[in-house]
Amino acid sequence: MDAISLNAEPESQKIAILLHVIGKGYQEIYNTFNEVSSASTNEILAKFEAYFVHQRNITYECQKLFLLVQREGKFADDFITELLKQLRSFDYGSTNDSVSVDKLVRVA
């Protein structure tokens, strides 16, 4: 809100301006948020970010990992890099190493 010198204005005015600027469609999304009456502008923006951030599809990510195979003519290093990349996109926590070894053994 620096660009239009609203930093000194009350939060309620900042939120009113934000809602005016974003338009009716986004106001409807805003109306679905909980606990907005006492929220700051930054908290409202965080709620919008959480609303729009893509949620990972765990089933899809897991399936991608288990369908991953080393293609003919593809170097082992490239396959391992792809495997590790897929493991990072789906956090297996402390079992990452075990899953990596299992996948490599199945491919070999």
C-alpha atoms as a printed R data frame, in Angstrom:
    type eleno elety resid chain resno       x       y       z
1   ATOM     1    CA   MET     A     1   0.000   0.000   0.000
2   ATOM     2    CA   ASP     A     2   3.065   2.235  -0.220
3   ATOM     3    CA   ALA     A     3   2.344   3.396  -3.765
4   ATOM     4    CA   ILE     A     4  -0.705   5.402  -2.709
5   ATOM     5    CA   SER     A     5   0.440   6.379   0.797
6   ATOM     6    CA   LEU     A     6  -2.042   4.278   2.755
7   ATOM     7    CA   ASN     A     7   0.398   2.984   5.348
8   ATOM     8    CA   ALA     A     8  -0.859   5.425   7.977
9   ATOM     9    CA   GLU     A     9  -4.531   4.653   7.299
10  ATOM    10    CA   PRO     A    10  -6.569   2.295   9.502
11  ATOM    11    CA   GLU     A    11  -6.603  -1.395   8.549
12  ATOM    12    CA   SER     A    12 -10.339  -1.265   7.876
13  ATOM    13    CA   GLN     A    13  -9.819   1.393   5.198
14  ATOM    14    CA   LYS     A    14  -6.954  -0.558   3.612
15  ATOM    15    CA   ILE     A    15  -9.115  -3.684   3.479
16  ATOM    16    CA   ALA     A    16 -12.038  -1.744   1.999
17  ATOM    17    CA   ILE     A    17  -9.779  -0.387  -0.749
18  ATOM    18    CA   LEU     A    18  -8.341  -3.855  -1.389
19  ATOM    19    CA   LEU     A    19 -11.832  -5.336  -1.743
20  ATOM    20    CA   HIS     A    20 -12.861  -2.531  -4.095
21  ATOM    21    CA   VAL     A    21  -9.803  -3.006  -6.286
22  ATOM    22    CA   ILE     A    22  -9.972  -6.807  -6.546
23  ATOM    23    CA   GLY     A    23 -13.558  -6.850  -7.775
24  ATOM    24    CA   LYS     A    24 -16.770  -8.723  -7.073
25  ATOM    25    CA   GLY     A    25 -15.557 -12.250  -7.902
26  ATOM    26    CA   TYR     A    26 -12.767 -12.025  -5.374
27  ATOM    27    CA   GLN     A    27 -15.048 -10.368  -2.838
28  ATOM    28    CA   GLU     A    28 -17.162 -13.524  -2.942
29  ATOM    29    CA   ILE     A    29 -14.048 -15.561  -2.122
30  ATOM    30    CA   TYR     A    30 -13.240 -13.086   0.670
31  ATOM    31    CA   ASN     A    31 -16.720 -13.667   2.115
32  ATOM    32    CA   THR     A    32 -15.897 -17.368   2.557
33  ATOM    33    CA   PHE     A    33 -12.900 -16.635   4.803
34  ATOM    34    CA   ASN     A    34 -13.199 -17.137   8.562
35  ATOM    35    CA   GLU     A    35 -12.199 -14.528  11.146
36  ATOM    36    CA   VAL     A    36 -11.794 -11.579   8.796
37  ATOM    37    CA   SER     A    37 -13.445  -8.955  10.986
38  ATOM    38    CA   SER     A    38 -10.298  -8.494  13.071
39  ATOM    39    CA   ALA     A    39  -7.752  -9.472  10.407
40  ATOM    40    CA   SER     A    40  -5.066  -7.144   9.081
41  ATOM    41    CA   THR     A    41  -4.485  -6.459   5.402
42  ATOM    42    CA   ASN     A    42  -1.503  -8.821   5.422
43  ATOM    43    CA   GLU     A    43  -3.593 -11.558   7.038
44  ATOM    44    CA   ILE     A    44  -6.274 -11.101   4.361
45  ATOM    45    CA   LEU     A    45  -3.635 -11.321   1.625
46  ATOM    46    CA   ALA     A    46  -2.259 -14.480   3.262
47  ATOM    47    CA   LYS     A    47  -5.757 -15.999   3.204
48  ATOM    48    CA   PHE     A    48  -6.024 -15.252  -0.529
49  ATOM    49    CA   GLU     A    49  -2.603 -16.788  -1.114
50  ATOM    50    CA   ALA     A    50  -3.573 -19.929   0.787
51  ATOM    51    CA   TYR     A    51  -6.803 -20.107  -1.223
52  ATOM    52    CA   PHE     A    52  -5.049 -19.926  -4.587
53  ATOM    53    CA   VAL     A    53  -1.861 -21.883  -3.927
54  ATOM    54    CA   HIS     A    54  -1.927 -25.215  -5.719
55  ATOM    55    CA   GLN     A    55  -2.343 -28.094  -3.317
56  ATOM    56    CA   ARG     A    56  -0.296 -31.196  -4.087
57  ATOM    57    CA   ASN     A    57  -2.187 -34.267  -5.179
58  ATOM    58    CA   ILE     A    58  -0.427 -36.885  -3.072
59  ATOM    59    CA   THR     A    59  -1.951 -39.840  -4.923
60  ATOM    60    CA   TYR     A    60  -0.837 -38.432  -8.276
61  ATOM    61    CA   GLU     A    61   2.709 -37.697  -7.062
62  ATOM    62    CA   CYS     A    62   3.012 -41.204  -5.602
63  ATOM    63    CA   GLN     A    63   1.754 -42.779  -8.825
64  ATOM    64    CA   LYS     A    64   4.249 -40.747 -10.879
65  ATOM    65    CA   LEU     A    65   7.049 -42.075  -8.700
66  ATOM    66    CA   PHE     A    66   6.029 -45.701  -8.992
67  ATOM    67    CA   LEU     A    67   5.518 -45.466 -12.762
68  ATOM    68    CA   LEU     A    68   8.962 -43.946 -13.222
69  ATOM    69    CA   VAL     A    69  11.189 -46.323 -15.186
70  ATOM    70    CA   GLN     A    70  14.547 -46.011 -16.845
71  ATOM    71    CA   ARG     A    71  13.887 -45.728 -20.567
72  ATOM    72    CA   GLU     A    72  15.997 -47.554 -23.093
73  ATOM    73    CA   GLY     A    73  19.014 -45.487 -24.054
74  ATOM    74    CA   LYS     A    74  18.695 -43.253 -20.989
75  ATOM    75    CA   PHE     A    75  21.762 -43.024 -18.768
76  ATOM    76    CA   ALA     A    76  21.519 -44.337 -15.205
77  ATOM    77    CA   ASP     A    77  22.637 -40.938 -13.872
78  ATOM    78    CA   ASP     A    78  19.726 -39.252 -15.661
79  ATOM    79    CA   PHE     A    79  17.280 -41.792 -14.253
80  ATOM    80    CA   ILE     A    80  18.622 -41.358 -10.714
81  ATOM    81    CA   THR     A    81  18.376 -37.573 -11.073
82  ATOM    82    CA   GLU     A    82  14.739 -37.898 -12.196
83  ATOM    83    CA   LEU     A    83  14.035 -40.301  -9.340
84  ATOM    84    CA   LEU     A    84  15.512 -37.945  -6.742
85  ATOM    85    CA   LYS     A    85  13.600 -35.013  -8.248
86  ATOM    86    CA   GLN     A    86  10.343 -36.966  -7.965
87  ATOM    87    CA   LEU     A    87  11.148 -37.958  -4.384
88  ATOM    88    CA   ARG     A    88  11.624 -34.284  -3.495
89  ATOM    89    CA   SER     A    89   8.247 -33.375  -4.998
90  ATOM    90    CA   PHE     A    90   6.587 -35.969  -2.786
91  ATOM    91    CA   ASP     A    91   8.066 -35.851   0.701
92  ATOM    92    CA   TYR     A    92   8.484 -39.373   2.021
93  ATOM    93    CA   GLY     A    93  10.203 -37.998   5.104
94  ATOM    94    CA   SER     A    94  12.702 -40.337   6.703
95  ATOM    95    CA   THR     A    95  11.866 -43.125   4.225
96  ATOM    96    CA   ASN     A    96  13.250 -41.269   1.165
97  ATOM    97    CA   ASP     A    97  16.457 -43.331   1.091
98  ATOM    98    CA   SER     A    98  14.577 -46.598   1.503
99  ATOM    99    CA   VAL     A    99  12.130 -45.730  -1.273
100 ATOM   100    CA   SER     A   100  15.044 -44.717  -3.541
101 ATOM   101    CA   VAL     A   101  16.809 -48.040  -3.011
102 ATOM   102    CA   ASP     A   102  13.573 -50.002  -3.520
103 ATOM   103    CA   LYS     A   103  12.909 -48.193  -6.784
104 ATOM   104    CA   LEU     A   104  16.467 -48.708  -8.039
105 ATOM   105    CA   VAL     A   105  16.373 -52.425  -7.166
106 ATOM   106    CA   ARG     A   106  13.079 -52.892  -9.047
107 ATOM   107    CA   VAL     A   107  14.495 -51.214 -12.145
108 ATOM   108    CA   ALA     A   108  17.760 -53.171 -12.153
